[in-house]
Amino acid sequence: MKVLWLFAHPDQRSLSGALKTEGLRTLDTQGHQYRVSDLYAMKWNPVVDAADYDHDPADRLLVGEASQHAYAHGHLSPDIDAEQQKLTWADTLIIQFPLWWYGMPAILKGWFDRVFVKGFAFGLTDPATGRPRRYGDGRLTGKRAMVITTAGARAATLGPRGVNGDLNDLLFPLQHGTLWYTGISVVPPLLIPGADRTTPTAYATAATRLRERLNTLPTTAPLPFRHQNTGDYDDNLLLHPHLADPHPGPAAHYTTPPPPPPG
């Protein structure tokens, strides 16, 4: 594999930092190549502004239009361009972060906001149908991704009946709405629960699970998200009614319900 390891935690001495080190060591052992974007260490700017696109601040900023124009004409900010080059090189994206308030840290959300611009990550149209090519058929089709997240909660509370909600539902905006939208296949996430109560034994277990997931990553079956343009959705991009029952909500957009994450 050629892996871009996208890491978002402010302290290298954290559980997340230790797992990143273990993960990169595993990739080395298996002979894979990797590059790392450690967002806090890079002091990554997560805020979209006109300077990203060499855009005149006196003019109204239409982000989609300005970013697409800047990408097409080579005017993107150098830090954005550098991250796009890393992702273009990679065939696999590892996204590692602590689960804060049911989502990504702001610095990581800002990476996607600034890097996944139209023209680079999306914006293809099927010439035969006129439909946008997305949700399984986009500019980043052929790549795969895995989310690694640590959480203070116990694993069961992030399952289908847990008070915190099912982890795949919490990650749906990232796994389906961002990654799958752009064509990236997404394998089941790796949850490391009880992160603020980790013992040496618990860490050893977590490290073993991480190594196992990385070793099998090239052959792991992706989450069974539905494709937009293969008949499951009508001309208004609404899921056909008979496919939504008995799985309402995010689960309706899988061909089969995803298994709960082990923990």
C-alpha positions in Angstrom: 0.0 0.0 0.0 0.9 3.7 -0.3 -0.7 5.2 2.8 -1.5 8.7 3.8 -1.8 8.7 7.6 -4.0 11.7 8.5 -3.6 12.3 12.3 -5.4 14.8 14.5 -4.4 14.8 18.2 -2.6 17.7 20.0 -0.3 15.5 22.1 2.2 13.0 20.8 2.3 11.4 24.2 -1.3 10.4 24.1 -2.9 7.0 23.5 -3.6 8.3 19.9 0.1 9.2 19.5 1.3 5.8 20.7 -1.1 4.0 18.3 0.1 6.1 15.4 3.7 5.2 16.2 2.7 1.5 16.4 0.7 1.8 13.2 3.6 3.3 11.2 5.9 0.7 12.6 3.5 -2.0 11.3 3.4 -0.5 7.9 7.2 -0.5 7.8 7.3 -4.1 8.9 4.9 -5.1 6.1 6.9 -3.2 3.5 4.3 -0.5 2.8 5.1 3.1 1.9 3.5 5.9 3.9 3.4 9.7 4.3 2.0 11.4 7.4 0.0 14.6 7.8 0.1 15.3 11.6 -2.2 18.3 11.6 -1.4 19.7 15.0 2.3 19.3 14.5 2.0 21.0 11.1 -0.1 23.8 12.7 -2.6 23.2 9.9 -4.9 26.1 9.2 -8.5 24.7 9.2 -10.2 27.9 8.2 -11.4 28.5 4.6 -10.8 32.0 3.3 -10.1 34.0 0.2 -6.3 33.6 0.4 -6.8 29.8 -0.2 -7.8 30.6 -3.8 -5.8 33.8 -4.5 -9.2 35.4 -4.5 -9.6 39.2 -4.4 -11.1 39.8 -0.9 -13.0 42.8 -2.3 -15.1 40.5 -4.3 -17.8 38.2 -2.9 -16.3 34.8 -2.1 -18.3 31.9 -3.6 -16.3 29.1 -2.2 -17.3 26.4 -4.6 -16.7 28.5 -7.7 -13.5 30.1 -6.4 -12.0 26.8 -5.2 -12.7 25.1 -8.5 -11.2 27.9 -10.5 -8.1 28.0 -8.3 -7.6 24.3 -8.6 -8.0 24.3 -12.4 -5.6 27.2 -12.8 -3.0 26.2 -10.2 -3.8 29.0 -7.8 -4.6 27.0 -4.6 -2.6 27.9 -1.5 0.6 25.9 -1.3 -0.4 24.0 1.9 -3.6 22.8 0.2 -1.7 21.8 -2.9 0.8 19.8 -0.8 -1.9 17.8 0.8 -3.6 17.1 -2.5 -0.3 15.8 -3.9 0.0 13.4 -0.9 -3.6 12.1 -1.4 -3.0 11.7 -5.2 0.1 9.6 -4.4 -1.7 7.4 -1.9 -4.0 4.5 -2.6 -5.1 4.3 1.1 -6.1 6.9 3.6 -5.9 6.3 7.3 -7.9 8.9 9.3 -7.0 8.8 13.0 -8.6 11.1 15.6 -10.2 11.1 19.1 -14.0 11.2 19.0 -14.8 14.7 20.4 -18.4 15.6 20.9 -19.5 12.9 18.5 -17.3 14.0 15.6 -13.9 15.0 14.3 -11.7 17.6 16.0 -12.2 21.0 14.2 -8.7 20.9 12.7 -9.5 17.7 10.9 -12.8 18.9 9.6 -10.9 21.9 8.3 -8.5 19.7 6.4 -11.4 18.2 4.4 -13.0 21.7 4.0 -9.8 23.0 2.4 -8.4 20.0 0.6 -11.5 18.3 -0.9 -12.2 21.1 -3.4 -14.3 20.8 -6.5 -12.3 19.6 -9.4 -9.9 17.6 -7.2 -12.3 15.5 -5.0 -15.6 15.8 -6.8 -17.2 17.5 -9.8 -17.4 14.7 -12.5 -20.5 14.3 -14.6 -21.6 11.2 -16.5 -21.8 12.4 -20.1 -24.4 9.8 -21.0 -26.9 10.6 -18.3 -25.9 14.1 -17.1 -25.9 12.8 -13.6 -23.1 13.8 -11.2 -20.7 11.0 -10.5 -20.6 10.6 -6.7 -21.3 8.2 -3.9 -19.1 5.4 -5.1 -18.2 6.9 -8.5 -16.1 10.0 -8.1 -12.7 11.5 -8.7 -11.1 9.5 -5.9 -12.6 6.2 -6.9 -10.1 3.4 -6.5 -8.7 4.5 -3.2 -9.8 3.1 0.2 -9.9 4.5 3.7 -10.2 3.4 7.3 -11.1 5.5 10.3 -9.3 4.9 13.6 -10.9 6.6 16.5 -10.4 6.6 20.3 -13.3 7.3 22.6 -13.7 7.6 26.3 -16.9 5.6 26.2 -17.2 1.9 26.5 -17.6 -0.1 23.3 -21.1 -1.2 23.9 -22.4 2.3 24.4 -21.3 3.0 20.8 -23.2 0.1 19.4 -26.7 -0.2 18.0 -28.4 0.0 21.4 -25.9 2.2 23.2 -26.7 5.6 24.7 -24.1 7.3 22.6 -25.5 6.0 19.3 -24.0 3.5 16.9 -20.5 4.4 15.8 -21.2 3.9 12.1 -24.1 6.4 12.4 -21.8 8.9 14.2 -19.2 8.5 11.4 -21.8 8.5 8.6 -21.1 12.2 7.6 -17.4 11.3 7.2 -17.5 7.7 5.9 -20.5 8.2 3.6 -20.9 11.9 3.0 -17.3 12.7 2.5 -15.3 9.6 1.6 -17.9 7.5 -0.3 -19.2 10.7 -1.9 -15.9 11.2 -3.6 -15.6 7.5 -4.6 -13.3 6.3 -1.8 -14.3 2.8 -0.5 -14.4 2.7 3.3 -13.6 -0.3 5.4 -15.2 -0.7 8.9 -13.7 1.7 11.4 -11.4 0.7 14.3 -12.8 1.8 17.6 -10.5 2.0 20.7 -12.9 2.5 23.6 -12.2 3.5 27.2 -9.4 5.7 26.0 -9.1 7.7 29.2 -8.9 4.6 31.3 -6.2 2.7 29.3 -4.1 0.2 31.2 -0.9 -1.5 29.9 -3.0 -4.6 29.2 -5.7 -2.6 27.4 -3.1 -0.8 25.4 -1.4 -4.1 24.3 -4.8 -5.3 23.2 -5.5 -2.1 21.3 -2.1 -2.3 19.6 -2.7 -5.9 18.6 -6.1 -5.0 17.1 -4.5 -2.1 15.2 -1.7 -4.4 13.7 -4.3 -7.0 12.7 -6.5 -4.4 10.9 -3.5 -2.9 9.1 -2.2 -6.3 8.0 -5.6 -7.2 6.5 -6.5 -3.7 5.2 -5.8 -4.5 1.6 -8.3 -7.4 1.5 -10.9 -6.2 4.0 -14.4 -5.9 2.5 -15.6 -2.2 2.5 -18.8 -1.0 4.1 -21.6 -1.9 1.7 -22.8 1.6 0.8 -25.2 1.9 -2.0 -24.0 3.5 -5.3 -25.8 6.5 -6.4 -26.1 5.6 -10.1 -26.8 1.9 -10.2 -30.6 2.0 -9.8 -31.2 2.2 -6.0 -32.1 5.9 -6.3 -34.7 7.5 -8.5 -34.2 10.5 -10.8 -34.5 12.9 -7.8 -31.8 10.9 -6.0 -34.3 9.5 -3.5 -33.9 5.9 -2.4 -36.7 3.8 -3.8 -39.3 3.2 -1.0 -39.0 -0.6 -1.1 -35.3 -0.3 -0.3 -35.7 1.9 2.8 -37.8 -0.6 4.8 -37.0 -2.0 7.4 -33.9 0.1 7.8 -34.7 3.8 8.1 -32.1 6.5 8.6 -28.4 6.0 7.6 -28.8 2.2 7.6 -31.0 2.6 4.5 -28.0 3.6 2.5 -26.2 0.3 3.0 -27.1 -2.8 0.9 -26.9 -4.8 4.1 -26.6 -3.4 7.7 -23.0 -2.9 8.8 -21.8 -4.9 11.7 -21.3 -3.1 15.0 -17.7 -2.2 15.6 -15.9 -4.6 17.9 -14.3 -3.1 21.0 
